[in-house]
Amino acid sequence: MALAHGAPYALSAVSAAGSLLCALVLPAQAAPSPPAAGPRRRLAALHEATAALRTVRAAPWLALVMVQGVAVFTLSRICQVNLFQPVLLDHGIGEGSHGAVLAAMTVAEAVASARPQWLTPRLRPATWVTLLSLAMAGTLAGLALGGPWTVIVLLCLFAALCGFVYPLQRKLVNDAIPHGAPRATLLSVESIVDRAVCALAAVATGAYLAAGRLDTLLWHSALLTGALMAVWHLVLRRSRRRAHGRPPLHPVRLGPDRPILHGHAQPADG
């Protein structure tokens, strides 16, 4: 943008043309289905949405990992999009250097996302996502304390943490979706919720920035993330206790021809 203010729009047009080219070279469907009628299509979409909501309601673990993913996505979006330029400008880093910082962040995220084996397998993926989310929150708070070079390093570290956490969180969601559930619809619902929460967070971010309270915003974002992760783990632990606390359904003999299921005693005759 230091060279030409119209460059982002021209690059967006080139990117859109490349996306169109990729779509054109994709193979066609093997057996294209005839287009459904309007009412039938709407009924099918309603059925898919209902099935997706039933799946989330019947699978608490899926709902939990989706909520965790929303928190991670919102935190990364706020830092890398909404606060990227305000943070750099607040520490005296001019617009001419923003592209280089963004390029370094992109490389850091790409390297981390390509090396998930660097994380030890001793911890579960859900635990890793929580720890990485807390590390992202701590890095975000550190942006309010450091100087220009410290901020650049912290932004690259934040991008690397995002690179580690994205594949893990995607794997958690994909593994949590039951077999036969409308996977595409569930992932679309999660994406819509991600964008909706990000939009609300962007409104709050704008209010903080308009009041000149950037450092307060960074601290509040970090504290809110820590609180959300703590509540998430409490709910997860409680759900696991409920799952493990159910009595096993094995037969217990009270006498001849009087079997019952453990935990479900039959009423005595007479």
NUFI-224374 format. One line per field, with one value per atom (N, C-alpha, C): residue number from 1; residue in one letter; atom name; y negated, x negated, z. Coordinates in pm, whole numbers, plus 50000, padded with zeros to 5 digits. Example, Ala and Ser with C-alpha at 12.3 -4.5 7.8 and 13.67 -1.06 7.14 Angstrom:
BEGIN
i = [1,1,1,2,2,2]
aa = [a,a,a,s,s,s]
at = [N,CA,C,N,CA,C]
y = [50569,50450,50330,50225,50106,49997]
x = [48681,48770,48680,48715,48633,48710]
z = [50780,50780,50780,50708,50714,50787]
This chain:
BEGIN
i = [1,1,1,2,2,2,3,3,3,4,4,4,5,5,5,6,6,6,7,7,7,8,8,8,9,9,9,10,10,10,11,11,11,12,12,12,13,13,13,14,14,14,15,15,15,16,16,16,17,17,17,18,18,18,19,19,19,20,20,20,21,21,21,22,22,22,23,23,23,24,24,24,25,25,25,26,26,26,27,27,27,28,28,28,29,29,29,30,30,30,31,31,31,32,32,32,33,33,33,34,34,34,35,35,35,36,36,36,37,37,37,38,38,38,39,39,39,40,40,40,41,41,41,42,42,42,43,43,43,44,44,44,45,45,45,46,46,46,47,47,47,48,48,48,49,49,49,50,50,50,51,51,51,52,52,52,53,53,53,54,54,54,55,55,55,56,56,56,57,57,57,58,58,58,59,59,59,60,60,60,61,61,61,62,62,62,63,63,63,64,64,64,65,65,65,66,66,66,67,67,67,68,68,68,69,69,69,70,70,70,71,71,71,72,72,72,73,73,73,74,74,74,75,75,75,76,76,76,77,77,77,78,78,78,79,79,79,80,80,80,81,81,81,82,82,82,83,83,83,84,84,84,85,85,85,86,86,86,87,87,87,88,88,88,89,89,89,90,90,90,91,91,91,92,92,92,93,93,93,94,94,94,95,95,95,96,96,96,97,97,97,98,98,98,99,99,99,100,100,100,101,101,101,102,102,102,103,103,103,104,104,104,105,105,105,106,106,106,107,107,107,108,108,108,109,109,109,110,110,110,111,111,111,112,112,112,113,113,113,114,114,114,115,115,115,116,116,116,117,117,117,118,118,118,119,119,119,120,120,120,121,121,121,122,122,122,123,123,123,124,124,124,125,125,125,126,126,126,127,127,127,128,128,128,129,129,129,130,130,130,131,131,131,132,132,132,133,133,133,134,134,134,135,135,135,136,136,136,137,137,137,138,138,138,139,139,139,140,140,140,141,141,141,142,142,142,143,143,143,144,144,144,145,145,145,146,146,146,147,147,147,148,148,148,149,149,149,150,150,150,151,151,151,152,152,152,153,153,153,154,154,154,155,155,155,156,156,156,157,157,157,158,158,158,159,159,159,160,160,160,161,161,161,162,162,162,163,163,163,164,164,164,165,165,165,166,166,166,167,167,167,168,168,168,169,169,169,170,170,170,171,171,171,172,172,172,173,173,173,174,174,174,175,175,175,176,176,176,177,177,177,178,178,178,179,179,179,180,180,180,181,181,181,182,182,182,183,183,183,184,184,184,185,185,185,186,186,186,187,187,187,188,188,188,189,189,189,190,190,190,191,191,191,192,192,192,193,193,193,194,194,194,195,195,195,196,196,196,197,197,197,198,198,198,199,199,199,200,200,200,201,201,201,202,202,202,203,203,203,204,204,204,205,205,205,206,206,206,207,207,207,208,208,208,209,209,209,210,210,210,211,211,211,212,212,212,213,213,213,214,214,214,215,215,215,216,216,216,217,217,217,218,218,218,219,219,219,220,220,220,221,221,221,222,222,222,223,223,223,224,224,224,225,225,225,226,226,226,227,227,227,228,228,228,229,229,229,230,230,230,231,231,231,232,232,232,233,233,233,234,234,234,235,235,235,236,236,236,237,237,237,238,238,238,239,239,239,240,240,240,241,241,241,242,242,242,243,243,243,244,244,244,245,245,245,246,246,246,247,247,247,248,248,248,249,249,249,250,250,250,251,251,251,252,252,252,253,253,253,254,254,254,255,255,255,256,256,256,257,257,257,258,258,258,259,259,259,260,260,260,261,261,261,262,262,262,263,263,263,264,264,264,265,265,265,266,266,266,267,267,267,268,268,268,269,269,269,270,270,270]
aa = [m,m,m,a,a,a,l,l,l,a,a,a,h,h,h,g,g,g,a,a,a,p,p,p,y,y,y,a,a,a,l,l,l,s,s,s,a,a,a,v,v,v,s,s,s,a,a,a,a,a,a,g,g,g,s,s,s,l,l,l,l,l,l,c,c,c,a,a,a,l,l,l,v,v,v,l,l,l,p,p,p,a,a,a,q,q,q,a,a,a,a,a,a,p,p,p,s,s,s,p,p,p,p,p,p,a,a,a,a,a,a,g,g,g,p,p,p,r,r,r,r,r,r,r,r,r,l,l,l,a,a,a,a,a,a,l,l,l,h,h,h,e,e,e,a,a,a,t,t,t,a,a,a,a,a,a,l,l,l,r,r,r,t,t,t,v,v,v,r,r,r,a,a,a,a,a,a,p,p,p,w,w,w,l,l,l,a,a,a,l,l,l,v,v,v,m,m,m,v,v,v,q,q,q,g,g,g,v,v,v,a,a,a,v,v,v,f,f,f,t,t,t,l,l,l,s,s,s,r,r,r,i,i,i,c,c,c,q,q,q,v,v,v,n,n,n,l,l,l,f,f,f,q,q,q,p,p,p,v,v,v,l,l,l,l,l,l,d,d,d,h,h,h,g,g,g,i,i,i,g,g,g,e,e,e,g,g,g,s,s,s,h,h,h,g,g,g,a,a,a,v,v,v,l,l,l,a,a,a,a,a,a,m,m,m,t,t,t,v,v,v,a,a,a,e,e,e,a,a,a,v,v,v,a,a,a,s,s,s,a,a,a,r,r,r,p,p,p,q,q,q,w,w,w,l,l,l,t,t,t,p,p,p,r,r,r,l,l,l,r,r,r,p,p,p,a,a,a,t,t,t,w,w,w,v,v,v,t,t,t,l,l,l,l,l,l,s,s,s,l,l,l,a,a,a,m,m,m,a,a,a,g,g,g,t,t,t,l,l,l,a,a,a,g,g,g,l,l,l,a,a,a,l,l,l,g,g,g,g,g,g,p,p,p,w,w,w,t,t,t,v,v,v,i,i,i,v,v,v,l,l,l,l,l,l,c,c,c,l,l,l,f,f,f,a,a,a,a,a,a,l,l,l,c,c,c,g,g,g,f,f,f,v,v,v,y,y,y,p,p,p,l,l,l,q,q,q,r,r,r,k,k,k,l,l,l,v,v,v,n,n,n,d,d,d,a,a,a,i,i,i,p,p,p,h,h,h,g,g,g,a,a,a,p,p,p,r,r,r,a,a,a,t,t,t,l,l,l,l,l,l,s,s,s,v,v,v,e,e,e,s,s,s,i,i,i,v,v,v,d,d,d,r,r,r,a,a,a,v,v,v,c,c,c,a,a,a,l,l,l,a,a,a,a,a,a,v,v,v,a,a,a,t,t,t,g,g,g,a,a,a,y,y,y,l,l,l,a,a,a,a,a,a,g,g,g,r,r,r,l,l,l,d,d,d,t,t,t,l,l,l,l,l,l,w,w,w,h,h,h,s,s,s,a,a,a,l,l,l,l,l,l,t,t,t,g,g,g,a,a,a,l,l,l,m,m,m,a,a,a,v,v,v,w,w,w,h,h,h,l,l,l,v,v,v,l,l,l,r,r,r,r,r,r,s,s,s,r,r,r,r,r,r,r,r,r,a,a,a,h,h,h,g,g,g,r,r,r,p,p,p,p,p,p,l,l,l,h,h,h,p,p,p,v,v,v,r,r,r,l,l,l,g,g,g,p,p,p,d,d,d,r,r,r,p,p,p,i,i,i,l,l,l,h,h,h,g,g,g,h,h,h,a,a,a,q,q,q,p,p,p,a,a,a,d,d,d,g,g,g]
at = [N,CA,C,N,CA,C,N,CA,C,N,CA,C,N,CA,C,N,CA,C,N,CA,C,N,CA,C,N,CA,C,N,CA,C,N,CA,C,N,CA,C,N,CA,C,N,CA,C,N,CA,C,N,CA,C,N,CA,C,N,CA,C,N,CA,C,N,CA,C,N,CA,C,N,CA,C,N,CA,C,N,CA,C,N,CA,C,N,CA,C,N,CA,C,N,CA,C,N,CA,C,N,CA,C,N,CA,C,N,CA,C,N,CA,C,N,CA,C,N,CA,C,N,CA,C,N,CA,C,N,CA,C,N,CA,C,N,CA,C,N,CA,C,N,CA,C,N,CA,C,N,CA,C,N,CA,C,N,CA,C,N,CA,C,N,CA,C,N,CA,C,N,CA,C,N,CA,C,N,CA,C,N,CA,C,N,CA,C,N,CA,C,N,CA,C,N,CA,C,N,CA,C,N,CA,C,N,CA,C,N,CA,C,N,CA,C,N,CA,C,N,CA,C,N,CA,C,N,CA,C,N,CA,C,N,CA,C,N,CA,C,N,CA,C,N,CA,C,N,CA,C,N,CA,C,N,CA,C,N,CA,C,N,CA,C,N,CA,C,N,CA,C,N,CA,C,N,CA,C,N,CA,C,N,CA,C,N,CA,C,N,CA,C,N,CA,C,N,CA,C,N,CA,C,N,CA,C,N,CA,C,N,CA,C,N,CA,C,N,CA,C,N,CA,C,N,CA,C,N,CA,C,N,CA,C,N,CA,C,N,CA,C,N,CA,C,N,CA,C,N,CA,C,N,CA,C,N,CA,C,N,CA,C,N,CA,C,N,CA,C,N,CA,C,N,CA,C,N,CA,C,N,CA,C,N,CA,C,N,CA,C,N,CA,C,N,CA,C,N,CA,C,N,CA,C,N,CA,C,N,CA,C,N,CA,C,N,CA,C,N,CA,C,N,CA,C,N,CA,C,N,CA,C,N,CA,C,N,CA,C,N,CA,C,N,CA,C,N,CA,C,N,CA,C,N,CA,C,N,CA,C,N,CA,C,N,CA,C,N,CA,C,N,CA,C,N,CA,C,N,CA,C,N,CA,C,N,CA,C,N,CA,C,N,CA,C,N,CA,C,N,CA,C,N,CA,C,N,CA,C,N,CA,C,N,CA,C,N,CA,C,N,CA,C,N,CA,C,N,CA,C,N,CA,C,N,CA,C,N,CA,C,N,CA,C,N,CA,C,N,CA,C,N,CA,C,N,CA,C,N,CA,C,N,CA,C,N,CA,C,N,CA,C,N,CA,C,N,CA,C,N,CA,C,N,CA,C,N,CA,C,N,CA,C,N,CA,C,N,CA,C,N,CA,C,N,CA,C,N,CA,C,N,CA,C,N,CA,C,N,CA,C,N,CA,C,N,CA,C,N,CA,C,N,CA,C,N,CA,C,N,CA,C,N,CA,C,N,CA,C,N,CA,C,N,CA,C,N,CA,C,N,CA,C,N,CA,C,N,CA,C,N,CA,C,N,CA,C,N,CA,C,N,CA,C,N,CA,C,N,CA,C,N,CA,C,N,CA,C,N,CA,C,N,CA,C,N,CA,C,N,CA,C,N,CA,C,N,CA,C,N,CA,C,N,CA,C,N,CA,C,N,CA,C,N,CA,C,N,CA,C,N,CA,C,N,CA,C,N,CA,C,N,CA,C,N,CA,C,N,CA,C,N,CA,C,N,CA,C,N,CA,C,N,CA,C,N,CA,C,N,CA,C,N,CA,C,N,CA,C,N,CA,C,N,CA,C,N,CA,C,N,CA,C,N,CA,C,N,CA,C,N,CA,C,N,CA,C,N,CA,C,N,CA,C,N,CA,C,N,CA,C,N,CA,C,N,CA,C,N,CA,C,N,CA,C,N,CA,C,N,CA,C,N,CA,C,N,CA,C,N,CA,C,N,CA,C,N,CA,C,N,CA,C,N,CA,C,N,CA,C,N,CA,C,N,CA,C,N,CA,C,N,CA,C,N,CA,C,N,CA,C,N,CA,C,N,CA,C,N,CA,C,N,CA,C,N,CA,C,N,CA,C,N,CA,C,N,CA,C,N,CA,C,N,CA,C,N,CA,C,N,CA,C]
y = [50121,50000,49874,49887,49770,49731,49831,49803,49761,49832,49802,49844,49751,49782,49881,49891,49985,50125,50146,50278,50389,50368,50477,50521,50425,50462,50538,50497,50569,50711,50724,50857,50944,50883,50959,51011,50928,50972,51086,51077,51185,51313,51301,51417,51481,51398,51451,51523,51468,51534,51669,51674,51802,51904,51860,51950,52002,51916,51959,52063,52043,52139,52274,52272,52398,52469,52392,52454,52514,52451,52501,52630,52646,52765,52882,52862,52973,53073,53202,53301,53286,53319,53312,53429,53417,53526,53648,53767,53890,53911,53887,53907,53787,53682,53563,53594,53551,53575,53463,53496,53391,53290,53164,53063,53090,53082,53106,52985,53011,52903,52810,52687,52589,52633,52671,52715,52837,52932,53051,53015,52921,52879,52811,52729,52662,52763,52863,52967,53045,53072,53144,53061,52931,52844,52836,52828,52825,52956,53067,53196,53205,53156,53158,53071,52953,52865,52926,52988,53053,53168,53247,53359,53310,53197,53142,53098,53029,52985,53104,53209,53329,53394,53393,53453,53378,53245,53165,53187,53197,53218,53356,53455,53592,53622,53536,53559,53440,53443,53330,53302,53406,53385,53303,53327,53249,53103,53076,52938,52870,52944,52887,52850,52938,52908,52797,52787,52676,52543,52540,52417,52380,52480,52455,52398,52452,52401,52258,52223,52086,51990,52028,51942,51922,52031,52021,51936,51960,51885,51737,51704,51564,51494,51561,51501,51474,51570,51553,51445,51441,51341,51200,51182,51049,51000,51087,51045,51024,51120,51116,51028,50989,50905,50771,50774,50649,50566,50632,50559,50554,50613,50621,50482,50399,50265,50172,50170,50083,50113,50241,50274,50225,50249,50205,50052,49983,49837,49782,49848,49799,49811,49902,49919,49853,49764,49687,49760,49868,49943,49893,49830,49766,49864,49809,49893,49961,49899,49959,50092,50119,50244,50348,50310,50402,50527,50510,50625,50726,50677,50767,50842,50772,50839,50945,50911,51007,51128,51105,51216,51307,51249,51330,51410,51351,51423,51538,51516,51622,51739,51710,51817,51894,51822,51888,51979,51933,52017,52138,52119,52230,52337,52295,52392,52470,52401,52469,52565,52525,52613,52735,52726,52840,52931,52893,52972,53005,53068,53103,53209,53281,53385,53325,53194,53132,53134,53149,53156,53298,53311,53443,53516,53646,53723,53762,53717,53754,53687,53575,53504,53526,53524,53540,53415,53432,53313,53204,53243,53141,53063,53133,53064,52971,53016,52932,52805,52821,52704,52604,52654,52564,52494,52569,52508,52407,52440,52347,52223,52240,52125,52033,52090,52009,51938,52008,51944,51829,51847,51738,51619,51647,51538,51465,51542,51478,51394,51443,51366,51238,51247,51128,51024,51068,50974,50915,50994,50944,50833,50824,50716,50579,50574,50446,50403,50491,50462,50438,50501,50498,50378,50366,50263,50309,50233,50268,50407,50440,50571,50683,50656,50756,50786,50681,50699,50782,50757,50835,50983,51008,51147,51213,51140,51196,51223,51136,51160,51286,51305,51427,51550,51537,51648,51679,51576,51595,51669,51631,51698,51844,51872,52010,52093,52035,52105,52135,52040,52065,52180,52185,52293,52429,52436,52562,52601,52502,52534,52565,52504,52525,52672,52743,52885,52972,52945,53024,53003,52878,52851,52907,52900,52959,53109,53173,53318,53354,53275,53300,53293,53192,53177,53291,53322,53428,53564,53591,53719,53724,53609,53607,53621,53598,53610,53758,53801,53943,53988,54118,54175,54161,54115,54098,53961,53879,53744,53653,53549,53456,53372,53427,53364,53224,53211,53082,52976,53015,52920,52878,52975,52943,52848,52873,52784,52646,52640,52511,52433,52503,52437,52383,52463,52416,52292,52292,52177,52052,52069,51955,51899,51988,51943,51872,51924,51858,51714,51695,51560,51469,51525,51442,51394,51483,51443,51343,51364,51269,51131,51128,50999,50926,50999,50936,50889,50971,50932,50810,50800,50684,50556,50565,50447,50401,50497,50462,50407,50466,50416,50272,50241,50104,50005,50048,49959,49932,50037,50018,49924,49947,49866,49721,49702,49565,49489,49561,49497,49489,49537,49532,49627,49741,49837,49967,49959,50078,50176,50124,50213,50283,50210,50271,50382,50359,50461,50587,50572,50688,50767,50697,50765,50832,50763,50821,50944,50939,51054,51174,51149,51259,51318,51232,51281,51354,51304,51371,51508,51518,51648,51747,51702,51790,51836,51745,51783,51882,51860,51952,52091,52098,52229,52300,52224,52285,52341,52263,52311,52431,52428,52541,52668,52660,52779,52827,52736,52778,52853,52800,52868,53003,53008,53134,53237,53194,53289,53338,53249,53291,53389,53365,53457,53593,53596,53724,53799,53725,53791,53851,53780,53835,53960,53956,54071,54192,54170,54282,54320,54234,54263,54343,54372,54450,54596,54657,54796,54889,54991,55085,55166,55196,55271,55419,55484,55627,55694,55816,55880,55919,55903,55943,56033,56146,56243,56217,56202,56192,56328,56414,56545,56620,56733,56809,56733,56721,56659,56514,56442,56301,56216,56213,56128,55982,55891,55748,55691,55569,55497,55409,55412,55334,55187,55132,54990,54973,55079,55068,55184,55181,55292,55301,55424,55445,55444,55398,55398,55539,55561,55693,55728,55857,55902,55896,55850,55849,55744]
x = [49918,50000,49915,49788,49700,49670,49678,49652,49778,49888,50014,50129,50218,50331,50428,50426,50515,50460,50337,50276,50357,50411,50489,50609,50673,50789,50745,50635,50585,50542,50476,50434,50555,50660,50782,50845,50843,50897,50815,50682,50597,50622,50639,50668,50801,50903,51033,51023,50943,50924,50854,50756,50690,50786,50874,50973,51068,51108,51195,51125,50996,50922,50914,50890,50887,51022,51130,51263,51290,51240,51265,51189,51071,50991,51026,51113,51155,51236,51225,51301,51450,51528,51672,51724,51849,51909,51928,51910,51922,52065,52161,52301,52381,52388,52461,52607,52658,52798,52883,53007,53094,53130,53145,53178,53315,53322,53447,53538,53664,53760,53739,53795,53774,53822,53949,53995,53921,53890,53818,53678,53616,53481,53484,53586,53596,53622,53704,53728,53600,53522,53396,53299,53292,53205,53251,53384,53437,53408,53418,53388,53242,53152,53010,52980,53040,53016,53069,53188,53244,53156,53108,53020,52889,52837,52714,52736,52848,52876,52897,52962,52980,52846,52758,52626,52549,52551,52481,52542,52675,52742,52713,52701,52678,52530,52441,52297,52236,52235,52180,52034,51956,51815,51798,51883,51878,51908,52008,52040,51925,51859,51749,51631,51594,51480,51514,51642,51682,51671,51713,51701,51554,51470,51327,51272,51317,51272,51316,51437,51485,51397,51358,51272,51136,51079,50947,50955,51057,51070,51090,51175,51201,51076,51002,50880,50779,50760,50663,50708,50838,50889,50871,50904,50894,50750,50655,50515,50459,50480,50414,50484,50608,50681,50717,50795,50847,50741,50649,50552,50413,50395,50261,50203,50269,50218,50223,50332,50330,50216,50183,50073,49940,49916,49790,49778,49885,49880,49863,49923,49911,49768,49688,49549,49451,49501,49414,49363,49427,49387,49471,49408,49479,49542,49629,49701,49607,49493,49400,49342,49348,49294,49403,49528,49636,49635,49604,49601,49494,49377,49270,49307,49373,49416,49521,49615,49719,49659,49559,49493,49422,49356,49289,49391,49504,49609,49664,49681,49732,49636,49506,49406,49406,49414,49416,49537,49652,49773,49764,49710,49699,49603,49490,49392,49451,49521,49579,49689,49774,49883,49832,49712,49655,49574,49556,49474,49552,49669,49740,49667,49573,49499,49403,49381,49298,49366,49497,49569,49563,49537,49524,49658,49659,49784,49830,49760,49798,49927,49961,50083,50188,50313,50423,50435,50490,50508,50593,50698,50780,50699,50611,50525,50428,50374,50282,50353,50476,50549,50571,50602,50621,50491,50382,50254,50209,50226,50188,50277,50406,50496,50453,50414,50366,50236,50149,50026,50056,50155,50197,50247,50325,50375,50261,50162,50047,49966,49951,49880,49955,50087,50167,50150,50147,50125,49985,49886,49750,49732,49825,49815,49831,49894,49914,49792,49692,49578,49448,49430,49301,49281,49157,49123,49148,49102,49130,49080,48953,48901,48964,48993,49062,49201,49268,49402,49395,49297,49283,49259,49170,49143,49268,49341,49462,49570,49580,49676,49640,49511,49468,49492,49468,49496,49645,49727,49871,49913,49857,49889,49846,49728,49681,49775,49823,49917,50046,50091,50210,50184,50063,50030,50033,49993,49999,50142,50223,50353,50457,50449,50552,50566,50459,50476,50528,50484,50532,50682,50724,50865,50952,50903,50979,50993,50886,50891,50989,50993,51087,51231,51262,51398,51433,51343,51371,51388,51307,51318,51443,51492,51608,51740,51740,51864,51899,52016,52051,52066,52050,52066,52211,52229,52363,52423,52357,52409,52380,52461,52436,52311,52196,52068,52056,52092,52078,52166,52288,52377,52323,52270,52214,52096,52008,51893,51936,52041,52092,52153,52225,52283,52172,52066,51954,51890,51875,51815,51901,52033,52123,52114,52109,52096,51963,51855,51725,51733,51792,51800,51889,51998,52089,52020,51948,51878,51768,51698,51594,51654,51774,51838,51870,51921,51949,51820,51715,51587,51530,51551,51501,51570,51700,51771,51713,51690,51629,51488,51412,51277,51280,51374,51387,51418,51500,51533,51410,51331,51207,51111,51093,50998,51045,51175,51228,51204,51201,51175,51027,50941,50797,50749,50815,50781,50730,50628,50573,50513,50433,50371,50477,50581,50689,50758,50776,50836,50752,50620,50532,50540,50538,50546,50681,50788,50921,50939,50885,50894,50821,50704,50628,50700,50753,50824,50951,51023,51147,51116,51008,50971,50936,50859,50825,50949,51044,51166,51248,51259,51334,51272,51140,51074,51094,51093,51117,51258,51357,51496,51510,51443,51451,51401,51289,51235,51324,51387,51478,51598,51654,51766,51722,51602,51552,51533,51476,51455,51587,51687,51817,51884,51874,51934,51867,51735,51666,51708,51728,51773,51911,51998,52131,52124,52035,52023,51968,51869,51809,51888,51979,52052,52179,52216,52336,52313,52407,52387,52394,52311,52315,52443,52493,52616,52585,52545,52522,52620,52665,52769,52717,52803,52774,52887,52855,52955,52997,53128,53181,53230,53260,53313,53347,53410,53446,53546,53507,53594,53628,53536,53562,53441,53401,53288,53331,53241,53265,53141,53152,53037,52985,52854,52792,52829,52883,52925,53068,53139,53278,53356,53381,53445,53593,53639,53779,53860,53983,54065,54098,54104,54135,54280,54305,54441,54521,54643,54731,54688]
z = [50000,50000,50000,50042,50036,49891,49799,49658,49586,49612,49543,49631,49658,49746,49681,49549,49481,49472,49521,49510,49578,49699,49761,49678,49610,49529,49403,49343,49227,49264,49380,49425,49459,49512,49540,49411,49306,49178,49120,49131,49083,49162,49293,49376,49338,49312,49271,49137,49044,48916,48933,49022,49049,49110,49200,49258,49151,49059,48949,48862,48836,48755,48826,48956,49032,49026,49034,49028,48891,48787,48652,48623,48680,48650,48741,48840,48923,48840,48869,48791,48815,48712,48725,48807,48853,48930,48840,48898,48820,48772,48859,48823,48874,48794,48840,48862,48975,49008,48951,48910,48855,48961,48927,49026,49088,49218,49288,49278,49295,49291,49410,49398,49503,49640,49655,49789,49840,49749,49793,49839,49772,49813,49948,49971,50101,50213,50185,50285,50316,50211,50233,50317,50289,50368,50512,50533,50670,50742,50670,50731,50771,50685,50718,50840,50846,50961,51090,51082,51202,51247,51151,51186,51248,51199,51256,51400,51427,51563,51657,51608,51690,51721,51624,51646,51754,51747,51848,51986,51991,52120,52176,52091,52137,52162,52115,52131,52205,52340,52416,52383,52355,52324,52198,52097,51974,52002,52084,52118,52192,52280,52356,52266,52175,52088,51990,51953,51866,51939,52066,52145,52163,52187,52198,52068,51956,51827,51801,51844,51828,51906,52028,52109,52044,51992,51927,51802,51720,51595,51620,51718,51748,51798,51886,51940,51829,51740,51633,51535,51506,51411,51466,51594,51654,51649,51679,51683,51544,51454,51324,51222,51248,51152,51215,51322,51377,51449,51520,51600,51537,51421,51362,51339,51262,51234,51355,51435,51554,51649,51668,51759,51703,51575,51515,51516,51480,51479,51620,51719,51857,51909,51851,51893,51795,51711,51624,51502,51462,51342,51226,51129,51019,50923,50836,50740,50641,50614,50519,50566,50697,50752,50781,50764,50798,50710,50584,50494,50533,50574,50615,50742,50836,50960,50929,50842,50807,50734,50651,50581,50681,50781,50883,50963,50994,51066,50983,50853,50765,50758,50750,50746,50878,50990,51121,51135,51090,51098,51006,50886,50792,50843,50899,50950,51067,51157,51274,51232,51139,51097,51022,50963,50893,50984,51110,51202,51330,51321,51445,51526,51463,51537,51640,51634,51736,51873,51877,52003,52057,52184,52243,52243,52214,52215,52355,52458,52594,52638,52577,52610,52503,52543,52449,52361,52239,52153,52219,52294,52360,52463,52534,52631,52560,52449,52373,52324,52275,52226,52339,52458,52572,52609,52618,52654,52549,52423,52317,52319,52351,52361,52474,52588,52699,52662,52587,52541,52445,52359,52270,52351,52456,52540,52610,52660,52724,52627,52504,52402,52370,52364,52337,52447,52571,52682,52677,52631,52623,52521,52424,52326,52390,52506,52574,52654,52667,52754,52678,52562,52494,52404,52355,52259,52117,52016,51876,51837,51866,51825,51908,52034,52116,52060,52015,51958,51830,51747,51624,51656,51752,51791,51849,51931,51991,51886,51787,51680,51601,51574,51505,51592,51722,51813,51816,51819,51816,51689,51575,51449,51453,51511,51521,51610,51720,51806,51731,51649,51566,51469,51413,51322,51389,51514,51588,51622,51663,51720,51614,51495,51393,51353,51314,51275,51388,51511,51624,51646,51641,51665,51553,51429,51317,51334,51378,51399,51510,51616,51724,51674,51595,51544,51450,51357,51260,51328,51430,51501,51588,51632,51721,51646,51516,51438,51423,51469,51459,51314,51295,51162,51116,50994,50939,50963,51044,51069,50950,50930,50818,50842,50806,50836,50775,50647,50581,50647,50685,50750,50887,50963,51094,51083,50987,50970,50922,50841,50797,50914,51000,51119,51208,51228,51309,51248,51116,51049,51064,51055,51071,51213,51311,51450,51471,51410,51419,51371,51254,51197,51279,51333,51413,51540,51608,51730,51696,51586,51544,51516,51457,51430,51559,51659,51788,51856,51846,51905,51833,51702,51628,51671,51702,51751,51885,51974,52104,52085,51991,51964,51916,51828,51779,51890,51985,52097,52184,52209,52286,52214,52084,52009,51997,51982,51974,52103,52215,52344,52376,52285,52308,52417,52429,52536,52475,52392,52327,52427,52521,52620,52706,52742,52820,52741,52611,52525,52522,52512,52507,52637,52750,52880,52900,52864,52880,52790,52669,52579,52637,52694,52754,52874,52961,53079,53042,52943,52900,52841,52765,52709,52819,52917,53029,53105,53127,53197,53116,52986,52900,52899,52893,52894,53027,53137,53268,53277,53233,53234,53142,53027,52933,52997,53070,53133,53247,53319,53425,53367,53259,53194,53137,53079,53025,53135,53247,53358,53413,53423,53474,53379,53248,53152,53155,53177,53188,53314,53423,53546,53528,53459,53434,53347,53246,53157,53231,53320,53392,53517,53562,53683,53663,53539,53515,53552,53624,53663,53544,53539,53427,53429,53312,53298,53285,53398,53394,53488,53458,53539,53675,53775,53913,53959,54018,54061,54205,54225,54360,54410,54321,54358,54231,54243,54124,54039,53908,53809,53844,53912,53944,53912,53784,53749,53739,53771,53749,53684,53634,53583,53693,53709,53817,53804,53911,53910,53871,53829,53786,53849,53980,54048,54010,53994,53964,54093,54091,54212,54255,54387,54439,54414,54389,54363,54493,54483,54600,54698]
